[in-house]
């Protein structure tokens, strides 16, 4: 049964579909729990803009004092535009262009998370041309499995991300030749939608080994950036609207060996915003099929690509008729692609043309990954709750 109130559903009927609905009250509650749990250990949180870069959402997150984790020059510019402290902006990404690096340098960001020797060389050159010193963290590939979908695993040697352990010594030895680079930290990120916390324990153990490696060489590391990747409950969003930040941060406190004077940084995105968002769509047609009938929505993979791209699951609800007799449907969109499908053989209350359908947990990687494919218009957002 949906958690949407009758009053809210009534408001939905007056809004052109499809649209993204954001529950700002839930976002506020999530941020409160997140910051309270992080403050217990002095952890620094950077919100990952790639999860959702909606202006209103970002302004709300920034107002709570979080930093920003960016993976493009435009994300750096967006973070600056909405008021994030530039000294709380970190810039990651395996393929930063020269212009993107210059954007970070012009804004005096906290750190460039560098992923290769060539990137370090280019950053040093550009910083020299601008009479800047670029603060960098080395993104290291820990070769740790995140136990998640292969497309969102980033911490194995077979992935394109980070500096591999076997090339680290050569890179560190050559760092002294780069006069416009200042090493301030180490960066790690093993993947996304991680629900098995043992993966983070394995990451901590690996980071401890890297820490000893640098300590033996008397190289001081100020910051440990352990990335993000904490998953959410897509199957029961109303039972678990806020993720278990307490257990997540306690694990890092218990297993990560932090040296005196070091600061631990996190880059969380999905865990912050996913559950506060839903994609609201209207049923265009109900079409008879061989094994199941088709519910054809006015929302498609242009508004939510995750099911087509990752075979991702999202809970789907008929909020017009939540208690009707159950029937089996394939829920699909209008795009001219067979992959434009949100769910197959789903049990839903009997559904009719004009019913409103809520696709849950779309606050992350929904709006931000939307497209104009088939020349469809980008859709709007609707916000509920005080903010």
C-alpha positions in Angstrom: 0.0 0.0 0.0 1.3 3.4 -0.9 2.3 6.0 1.6 0.9 8.9 -0.5 -1.9 10.8 1.2 -5.3 11.2 -0.4 -4.7 15.0 -0.4 -1.4 14.6 -2.3 -2.8 12.2 -4.8 -5.6 14.7 -5.4 -3.0 17.4 -6.1 -1.3 15.0 -8.6 -4.5 14.9 -10.7 -4.1 18.6 -11.5 -0.4 18.3 -12.7 0.4 17.3 -16.3 2.0 13.9 -16.4 4.6 12.5 -16.4 6.5 14.4 -13.6 9.0 13.8 -10.9 7.6 14.2 -7.3 10.1 15.1 -4.6 9.1 14.7 -0.9 11.2 17.5 0.7 10.1 16.4 4.1 11.7 13.0 3.6 14.8 14.7 2.2 15.1 16.9 5.2 14.7 13.9 7.5 17.3 11.9 5.6 19.8 14.8 5.8 19.2 15.2 9.6 20.0 11.5 10.2 22.9 11.6 7.8 24.6 14.6 9.4 23.9 13.5 12.9 25.5 10.1 12.4 28.5 11.5 10.5 29.1 14.1 13.2 29.6 11.4 15.8 32.9 10.6 14.1 33.9 13.9 12.6 33.3 12.5 9.0 32.9 15.0 6.2 30.1 14.4 3.7 30.1 15.5 0.0 26.9 15.0 -1.8 27.3 13.3 -5.2 25.7 15.6 -7.8 25.6 12.8 -10.4 22.7 11.3 -8.4 20.4 14.3 -8.8 21.4 17.8 -9.9 18.0 19.5 -9.6 18.5 23.1 -8.5 16.0 23.1 -5.7 17.2 19.8 -4.3 20.8 21.0 -4.4 20.0 24.3 -2.7 18.3 22.3 0.1 21.3 20.0 0.5 23.8 22.8 0.4 21.8 24.6 3.1 22.5 21.6 5.4 26.2 22.2 5.2 27.2 19.3 2.9 30.0 19.5 0.4 29.8 18.5 -3.2 31.2 15.6 -5.1 31.4 16.4 -8.9 32.4 14.3 -11.9 32.3 17.0 -14.6 33.2 20.6 -15.0 29.5 21.5 -15.4 28.8 19.8 -12.1 31.5 21.9 -10.5 29.9 25.0 -12.0 26.5 23.9 -10.8 27.8 23.4 -7.2 29.4 26.8 -7.2 26.2 28.4 -8.6 23.9 27.0 -5.9 26.3 28.1 -3.1 28.4 25.1 -2.1 31.6 26.1 -0.3 34.3 25.7 -3.0 36.6 24.3 -0.3 34.1 21.4 0.1 34.0 20.5 -3.6 35.9 17.4 -4.8 36.3 16.7 -8.5 36.5 13.0 -9.6 36.4 11.4 -13.0 38.6 9.2 -15.2 38.4 11.6 -18.2 38.6 15.3 -17.1 39.1 17.6 -20.1 41.5 20.5 -20.0 38.6 23.0 -19.7 37.1 21.0 -16.8 40.3 21.0 -14.9 40.6 24.8 -15.5 37.1 25.2 -14.1 38.2 23.4 -10.9 41.4 25.5 -10.7 39.5 28.8 -11.2 37.1 27.9 -8.4 39.9 26.9 -6.0 38.2 23.6 -5.2 39.2 21.4 -2.3 40.6 18.5 -4.4 41.1 16.9 -7.8 40.7 13.1 -7.4 43.3 12.1 -10.1 43.2 8.6 -11.7 46.3 8.3 -13.8 49.9 9.6 -14.3 48.9 11.4 -17.4 46.1 13.2 -15.7 48.5 14.3 -13.0 50.9 15.7 -15.6 48.1 17.6 -17.4 46.8 19.0 -14.1 50.3 20.1 -13.2 50.8 21.8 -16.5 47.5 23.6 -16.5 48.0 24.7 -12.9 51.4 26.1 -13.7 50.0 28.1 -16.6 47.5 29.6 -14.2 50.0 30.2 -11.4 48.1 27.7 -9.2 48.9 24.8 -7.0 46.4 22.0 -7.6 45.5 20.0 -4.5 45.1 16.3 -5.5 44.1 13.0 -4.1 45.2 9.9 -5.8 42.3 7.7 -6.7 43.5 4.2 -6.0 41.9 1.0 -7.3 41.7 -1.3 -4.3 40.6 -4.3 -6.3 37.7 -4.9 -4.0 34.4 -6.3 -5.2 31.3 -4.3 -4.4 28.9 -7.3 -4.9 26.7 -5.1 -7.1 25.7 -4.9 -10.8 28.7 -5.1 -13.2 27.9 -1.8 -14.8 28.2 0.1 -11.4 31.2 -1.7 -10.0 34.2 0.6 -10.1 36.8 -0.9 -7.7 38.2 -3.9 -9.6 41.4 -3.9 -11.6 39.3 -4.8 -14.7 37.4 -1.5 -14.3 38.7 1.7 -15.9 38.8 3.7 -12.7 41.8 4.6 -10.5 45.5 3.9 -10.2 46.3 0.2 -9.9 48.5 -1.0 -7.0 51.2 -2.2 -9.3 51.8 1.3 -10.8 51.6 3.2 -7.6 55.3 3.2 -6.6 56.3 4.6 -10.0 53.7 7.3 -9.8 54.6 8.4 -6.3 58.3 8.5 -7.1 57.6 10.8 -10.0 55.3 13.1 -8.1 58.2 15.2 -6.8 58.8 16.3 -10.4 55.4 18.0 -10.6 55.9 21.4 -9.1 52.2 22.6 -9.3 50.7 19.6 -7.6 50.2 19.1 -3.9 49.2 15.7 -2.7 46.6 16.0 0.1 44.8 12.7 0.1 43.8 9.3 -1.2 40.5 8.5 -2.9 38.6 5.2 -3.2 35.2 4.3 -4.7 34.3 0.6 -5.3 30.8 0.9 -6.8 27.2 1.9 -6.3 24.0 0.4 -4.8 26.0 -1.6 -2.3 23.8 -3.3 0.3 26.3 -5.8 1.6 28.3 -3.9 4.2 31.0 -6.5 4.2 32.2 -4.9 0.9 33.0 -1.7 2.9 34.8 -3.7 5.5 37.0 -5.2 2.8 37.6 -1.6 1.5 38.7 -0.5 5.0 41.2 -3.3 5.3 42.6 -2.5 1.9 42.8 1.2 2.7 44.7 0.3 5.9 47.3 -1.5 3.8 47.7 1.5 1.5 48.0 3.7 4.6 50.9 1.6 5.8 52.5 1.7 2.4 52.6 5.5 2.5 53.6 5.7 6.1 56.6 3.5 5.5 57.7 6.0 2.8 57.1 8.9 5.2 54.5 10.4 3.0 51.9 12.3 4.9 48.2 11.9 3.9 45.8 14.5 5.2 42.5 13.2 3.8 41.0 9.7 3.3 38.1 9.9 0.8 36.4 6.5 0.9 33.8 7.3 -1.7 30.1 6.4 -1.5 28.0 3.6 -2.9 25.6 2.9 0.0 22.5 1.3 -1.4 18.8 1.7 -0.7 15.8 -0.6 -0.4 14.1 -0.4 -3.8 11.6 -3.2 -2.9 10.2 -1.7 0.2 10.7 2.0 0.1 8.1 2.8 2.7 9.5 0.4 5.2 13.0 1.8 4.8 12.7 5.4 3.7 16.0 6.4 5.4 19.0 4.1 5.0 20.9 2.8 8.0 23.6 5.5 8.2 24.4 4.5 11.7 25.7 1.1 10.8 27.4 2.4 7.7 29.4 5.0 9.5 30.1 2.8 12.6 31.7 0.2 10.3 34.2 2.7 9.0 34.8 3.9 12.5 35.5 0.4 13.7 37.6 -0.9 10.8 39.3 2.1 9.2 42.7 3.0 10.8 42.7 6.8 10.8 46.0 8.4 11.6 46.3 11.5 13.8 45.3 14.6 12.0 43.5 12.8 9.2 40.0 13.6 8.0 37.7 11.0 6.5 35.5 12.1 3.6 32.4 10.4 2.0 30.7 10.9 -1.3 27.1 9.9 -0.9 24.4 10.4 -3.5 21.7 7.7 -4.0 21.4 7.1 -0.2 20.6 10.8 0.2 18.0 11.5 -2.5 16.7 8.2 -4.0 13.8 7.5 -1.7 12.4 11.0 -1.7 11.6 10.9 -5.4 8.9 9.2 -7.4 8.1 9.3 -11.1 4.3 9.9 -11.5 2.8 8.8 -14.8 -0.6 8.3 -16.3 -1.9 5.2 -18.0 -2.5 5.9 -21.7 -3.8 2.4 -22.7 -4.3 -1.1 -21.3 -3.5 -3.5 -24.1 -4.3 -7.2 -24.2 -1.4 -9.5 -24.5 -0.7 -13.3 -24.8 0.6 -14.0 -21.3 0.0 -10.7 -19.6 -1.7 -7.4 -20.4 0.3 -4.3 -21.1 -0.1 -1.1 -19.1 1.2 1.6 -21.4 2.3 4.8 -19.6 3.1 8.3 -20.7 6.5 8.0 -19.0 9.2 6.0 -20.6 12.9 5.3 -20.6 13.4 9.0 -21.4 12.3 9.8 -17.8 13.8 6.7 -16.1 16.4 4.7 -17.9 17.6 2.5 -15.1 15.3 -0.5 -15.8 16.4 -0.5 -19.5 20.1 0.1 -18.7 20.6 -2.0 -15.7 17.5 -4.2 -15.6 16.9 -2.3 -12.3 13.9 -2.9 -10.1 11.6 -0.1 -9.0 8.4 -0.6 -7.0 5.4 0.3 -9.1 2.0 1.3 -7.6 -1.4 2.2 -8.9 -2.2 5.2 -6.7 -5.6 5.9 -8.3 -6.9 2.4 -7.5 -4.6 1.0 -4.8 -7.0 -1.7 -3.4 -8.5 -3.2 -6.6 -8.5 -6.8 -7.6 -5.0 -7.9 -8.5 -4.1 -8.6 -12.1 -0.8 -9.3 -13.9 0.7 -6.7 -16.2 3.8 -5.7 -18.0 4.3 -2.0 -17.3 5.8 -0.3 -20.3 6.5 3.2 -21.8 5.7 4.7 -25.2 9.2 4.8 -26.6 10.0 2.9 -29.8 12.3 0.4 -28.1 11.4 -3.0 -26.7 13.7 -2.2 -23.7 11.3 0.6 -22.7 9.8 -1.5 -19.9 9.5 -0.7 -16.2 8.5 -4.2 -15.1 7.2 -7.5 -16.3 4.5 -9.8 -15.0 3.8 -7.4 -12.1 0.8 -7.9 -9.8 -1.1 -4.6 -9.7 -4.7 -3.7 -8.8 -6.9 -3.7 -11.9 -5.7 -0.8 -13.9 -7.6 1.5 -16.4 -6.8 4.3 -18.8 -6.2 7.5 -16.9 -5.0 5.9 -13.6 -2.0 7.5 -12.0 1.0 5.2 -11.5 3.9 5.9 -9.1 7.3 4.5 -9.9 9.1 4.7 -6.6 12.7 5.5 -5.5 13.5 7.6 -8.5 15.1 10.5 -6.7 18.5 9.2 -7.8 19.4 8.6 -11.4 15.9 9.5 -12.6 15.7 13.1 -13.6 19.4 13.5 -14.0 19.6 10.7 -16.6 16.6 11.8 -18.6 16.8 12.5 -22.3 15.0 14.0 -25.3 15.1 10.7 -27.2 12.2 10.5 -29.7 12.2 14.3 -29.4 10.3 14.1 -26.2 10.1 17.1 -23.9 11.9 17.1 -20.6 9.3 16.8 -17.8 8.9 19.0 -14.8 9.2 18.4 -11.0 6.6 18.9 -8.3 7.7 19.3 -4.6 5.7 18.5 -1.5 6.5 19.4 2.1 8.0 22.5 3.6 11.4 23.7 2.4 
